[in-house]
């Protein structure tokens, strides 16, 4: 491979297991060429590549894990780049670099003057905002909110106030087993007319995306499953 053709590819994975229909055909094309990968979860990455290329011998590929505390092995990344390899970056699900590891590797690639190519695939954040019926012209993703009070309630109220002032949609996530706890705190702290979308397991057969006012959610509080969820809020 010539230096001109070398690139770092940001490779989305399905949000829901097996939802290969949500991926661009280019992902299959490029993963068939790349031999070096950084991945959030090595088992998931290997299984994903094998699902796209059943006859490929996975043992011929090289994978390096992006660890939770130490991140990517930047020395190895530099080595692979200097050797002229193209590199694929994969998170566990969705788009690398968007609420998932990968941004620091992309930044390093730019510093080394290597082309960074984002491939097309699902982002649960964007899909939730698309389907929410809330303001898609101005929105912010806030990651995880504080786990405990008083910081959690304070943060919810701050986001609601900012949303109303700027007419800006606010999105955030929670660990699946704490979904119900977060919903309880949203219903406790938000104004009745604030709109809230709860999007769960996007692109899966049991996908659920519903937008209601806080008052309407309070009338019939759901028991949320322990599944990935995006919470999207717009205050008025």
C-alpha positions as CSV (number, residue, x, y, z in Angstrom):
1,X,0.0,0.0,0.0
2,X,1.3,3.4,-0.9
3,X,1.5,6.3,1.6
4,X,-1.0,8.0,-0.6
5,X,-3.6,5.3,0.0
6,X,-2.9,5.0,3.7
7,X,-5.7,6.0,6.0
8,X,-7.3,5.6,9.5
9,X,-10.8,4.4,9.1
10,X,-13.4,5.1,11.8
11,X,-15.6,2.0,11.6
12,X,-19.1,2.0,13.1
13,X,-20.6,-1.3,14.5
14,X,-24.2,-2.1,14.8
15,X,-26.0,-0.7,17.9
16,X,-28.2,-3.8,18.2
17,X,-26.6,-7.2,17.8
18,X,-26.8,-8.5,14.3
19,X,-28.2,-5.3,12.8
20,X,-25.8,-5.4,9.8
21,X,-28.5,-3.7,7.7
22,X,-27.7,-0.4,9.5
23,X,-24.1,-0.3,8.0
24,X,-22.8,1.2,4.8
25,X,-21.6,-1.3,2.2
26,X,-18.3,0.6,2.3
27,X,-17.6,-0.9,5.8
28,X,-17.6,-4.4,4.3
29,X,-15.3,-3.2,1.5
30,X,-12.8,-1.5,3.8
31,X,-12.7,-4.2,6.5
32,X,-11.8,-6.7,3.8
33,X,-8.6,-4.7,3.1
34,X,-7.5,-3.6,6.6
35,X,-5.2,-5.9,8.5
36,X,-4.6,-3.7,11.6
37,X,-7.3,-2.6,14.1
38,X,-7.7,-0.8,17.4
39,X,-10.9,-1.9,19.2
40,X,-12.7,-1.2,22.4
41,X,-13.5,-4.9,22.8
42,X,-11.4,-7.4,20.9
43,X,-13.9,-10.2,21.0
44,X,-16.7,-8.0,19.6
45,X,-14.3,-6.7,16.9
46,X,-13.2,-10.1,15.8
47,X,-16.7,-11.4,15.7
48,X,-17.9,-8.4,13.7
49,X,-15.2,-8.7,11.1
50,X,-15.9,-12.4,10.8
51,X,-19.7,-11.7,10.3
52,X,-18.8,-9.5,7.3
53,X,-16.2,-11.9,5.9
54,X,-17.0,-15.5,6.9
55,X,-14.1,-17.0,4.9
56,X,-11.5,-14.6,6.3
57,X,-8.8,-16.1,8.6
58,X,-9.1,-13.8,11.6
59,X,-5.7,-14.9,12.9
60,X,-4.0,-13.1,10.0
61,X,-5.3,-9.8,11.4
62,X,-3.7,-7.7,14.2
63,X,-5.9,-6.2,16.9
64,X,-5.0,-3.9,19.8
65,X,-7.4,-3.2,22.6
66,X,-8.4,0.3,23.6
67,X,-8.4,-0.1,27.4
68,X,-10.7,1.8,29.7
69,X,-8.0,3.4,31.8
70,X,-5.0,3.6,29.5
71,X,-6.7,4.1,26.2
72,X,-5.0,3.1,23.0
73,X,-1.4,2.0,22.6
74,X,-0.1,5.1,20.8
75,X,3.4,3.7,20.4
76,X,1.9,0.8,18.5
77,X,-0.3,3.1,16.4
78,X,2.8,5.2,15.4
79,X,4.7,2.0,14.5
80,X,1.9,0.7,12.3
81,X,1.5,4.1,10.6
82,X,5.3,4.3,9.9
83,X,5.2,0.8,8.5
84,X,2.6,2.1,6.0
85,X,-0.5,0.2,7.2
86,X,-4.0,1.5,7.1
87,X,-5.8,1.1,10.5
88,X,-9.4,0.5,11.5
89,X,-10.8,2.0,14.7
90,X,-13.9,0.2,16.2
91,X,-15.9,0.9,19.4
92,X,-18.1,-1.8,21.0
93,X,-21.2,-0.4,19.2
94,X,-22.1,2.6,17.2
95,X,-19.5,5.2,16.0
96,X,-16.0,5.4,17.4
97,X,-15.1,8.8,18.7
98,X,-18.8,9.7,19.4
99,X,-19.4,8.9,23.1
100,X,-17.0,6.0,22.6
101,X,-13.2,5.6,22.4
102,X,-11.3,6.7,19.2
103,X,-11.1,10.5,19.2
104,X,-7.5,10.4,20.6
105,X,-6.3,8.1,17.9
106,X,-8.0,10.2,15.2
107,X,-6.2,13.2,16.7
108,X,-2.9,11.4,16.6
109,X,-3.5,10.5,13.0
110,X,-4.1,14.2,12.1
111,X,-0.9,15.1,13.9
112,X,1.0,12.5,11.8
113,X,-0.7,13.9,8.6
114,X,-2.6,10.7,7.9
115,X,-6.0,10.8,6.4
116,X,-8.9,10.0,8.7
117,X,-12.0,8.5,7.0
118,X,-15.3,8.2,8.9
119,X,-17.4,5.4,7.5
120,X,-21.2,5.6,7.5
121,X,-23.1,3.7,10.2
122,X,-25.5,4.1,13.2
123,X,-25.1,6.6,16.0
124,X,-27.7,6.0,18.7
125,X,-27.5,9.7,19.7
126,X,-28.3,11.0,16.3
127,X,-30.9,8.3,15.6
128,X,-32.7,9.2,18.9
129,X,-32.7,12.9,18.1
130,X,-33.9,12.2,14.6
131,X,-36.9,10.2,15.9
132,X,-37.7,12.3,19.0
133,X,-39.6,15.2,17.3
134,X,-37.5,17.6,19.3
135,X,-35.2,20.4,18.1
136,X,-32.6,18.9,15.7
137,X,-31.2,22.3,14.7
138,X,-29.5,22.8,18.1
139,X,-28.7,20.0,20.4
140,X,-26.0,18.9,22.9
141,X,-24.9,15.4,24.1
142,X,-24.0,15.4,27.7
143,X,-22.8,11.9,28.3
144,X,-23.5,10.5,31.8
145,X,-25.2,12.6,34.4
146,X,-24.0,12.5,38.1
147,X,-25.1,9.2,39.7
148,X,-26.1,10.6,43.1
149,X,-28.0,13.5,44.6
150,X,-27.7,16.4,45.2
151,X,-25.4,16.6,42.1
152,X,-27.8,14.7,39.8
153,X,-30.8,16.8,40.6
154,X,-28.8,19.9,40.2
155,X,-27.5,18.9,36.8
156,X,-30.9,17.9,35.5
157,X,-32.3,21.3,36.5
158,X,-29.3,23.1,34.9
159,X,-29.8,21.2,31.6
160,X,-33.5,21.9,31.6
161,X,-32.9,25.7,32.3
162,X,-30.3,25.8,29.5
163,X,-32.6,23.9,27.1
164,X,-35.5,26.4,27.7
165,X,-33.2,29.5,27.4
166,X,-31.4,28.3,24.3
167,X,-34.2,26.2,22.8
168,X,-31.6,23.5,22.7
169,X,-32.3,19.8,22.9
170,X,-30.3,18.0,25.6
171,X,-29.4,14.3,25.2
172,X,-27.7,12.0,27.8
173,X,-27.3,8.4,28.7
174,X,-27.2,6.1,31.7
175,X,-25.9,2.6,32.5
176,X,-28.8,0.3,31.6
177,X,-29.4,-1.0,35.1
178,X,-29.8,2.6,36.3
179,X,-32.4,3.6,33.6
180,X,-35.3,3.6,36.0
181,X,-33.4,5.5,38.6
182,X,-32.7,8.3,36.1
183,X,-36.3,8.4,34.9
184,X,-37.4,8.8,38.5
185,X,-35.1,11.7,39.0
186,X,-36.2,13.3,35.7
187,X,-39.8,13.1,36.6
188,X,-39.1,14.5,40.0
189,X,-37.0,17.5,38.9
190,X,-38.4,18.6,35.5
191,X,-41.2,20.9,34.7
192,X,-44.5,19.3,33.6
193,X,-44.4,20.8,30.1
194,X,-40.8,19.7,29.3
195,X,-40.7,17.1,26.5
196,X,-38.8,13.9,27.1
197,X,-38.0,11.2,24.6
198,X,-36.8,7.8,25.8
199,X,-35.2,5.7,23.0
200,X,-34.2,2.2,23.9
201,X,-32.5,-0.6,21.9
202,X,-32.5,1.4,18.7
203,X,-32.5,-0.7,15.5
204,X,-33.3,-3.9,17.3
205,X,-36.6,-5.8,16.8
206,X,-37.8,-4.5,20.3
207,X,-36.8,-0.9,19.6
208,X,-38.8,1.6,21.6
209,X,-38.8,5.4,20.9
210,X,-41.4,7.5,22.7
211,X,-41.7,11.2,23.3
212,X,-44.1,12.7,25.9
213,X,-44.3,15.6,28.2
214,X,-43.1,15.1,31.8
215,X,-46.7,15.3,32.9
216,X,-47.7,12.5,30.5
217,X,-44.8,10.3,31.7
218,X,-45.9,10.9,35.3
219,X,-49.4,9.6,34.5
220,X,-48.1,6.2,33.5
221,X,-44.5,5.7,34.5
222,X,-42.9,2.8,32.5
223,X,-40.6,0.2,33.9
224,X,-37.6,0.5,31.6
225,X,-35.8,-2.6,30.6
226,X,-32.1,-3.0,31.3
227,X,-31.2,-2.1,27.7
228,X,-29.2,0.8,26.2
229,X,-31.1,4.0,26.3
230,X,-30.8,7.6,25.1
231,X,-32.7,10.3,27.0
232,X,-33.6,13.4,25.0
233,X,-35.1,16.5,26.6
234,X,-36.4,19.8,25.3
235,X,-37.8,22.4,27.7
236,X,-40.0,25.4,26.9
